[in-house]
Amino acid sequence: MPYADLHVHTTRSDGSLEFDEVPNVAQQNDVAVVALTDHDRLQPVDEPVLERDGVTIVNGVELRVETPNGERVDLLGYGVEPTAELEGLVERIQRDRIERGQAIVDCVESRLGIDLGVTVDDGFGRPHVARAIDAHPGVDYDYEDAFDQLIGYGDPCFVAREVPAFERGLAALSAACRLVSLAHPLRYRDTDAALGLTADPDLEAVELHYPYDRPDVDRSAVERAVDRHDLLVTGGSDAHEHDLGVAGLSRREYERLDLS
């Protein structure tokens, strides 16, 4: 079991875990350190790292940005100490997320002829829509079907959203965080281009440990980038429910990050 899970979502965005539940759930999963990395939203604390009931909680954020070649990637910021620039950036992103979320809900409800009964507010994301579809008694779609057939990229109810440019997002995170890492590099359409971003000196780490769909996924390209650019390694489960520690860092790997 990993010592540190540095990629966890809460109800601040599209996760089901409440902030106050984190210590207990971490202990249940034998995880000593949890980084809360909600999508484009800051945590309700100012401390970069805090202790709660024997569990270390790293104040983090996951920010989606657009690269110069048009690819959208996610950056993980750790040890957040909010700045006016970062706060303003996420506020603008949240306004766009709400507009986009409502457009997706309207499309699904119109297409399926149902009322999803959801409220679109701060932190709303597609998993909220998928959960509502899965729970609705009047449709045959489950959670995975919703993403595969309705709201996934290229599907009839998918709506793209505005995101900041890579350079702007990275600059805002670098000024406010103790460490910035490239999230799940093997999920992007152009892995080489995504890993090429790690040549930027402000991008000091890459997420090596991650629960990709295929258990035998080849991480050698990520390992080469780590060696080439002398990167630190991060890792986490990308948890949206209560299953922490599916992937993460050993104690030695976590201590190398020097976040405390």
Beta strands, then each sheet from edge to edge (+ up, - down):
strand 1: 4-8
strand 2: 33-36
strand 3: 49-52
strand 4: 55-66
strand 5: 72-78
strand 6: 179-182
strand 7: 205-209
strand 8: 232-235
sheet 1: 1+ 2+ 4+ 3-
sheet 2: 1+ 2+ 4+ 5- 6+ 7+ 8+
end
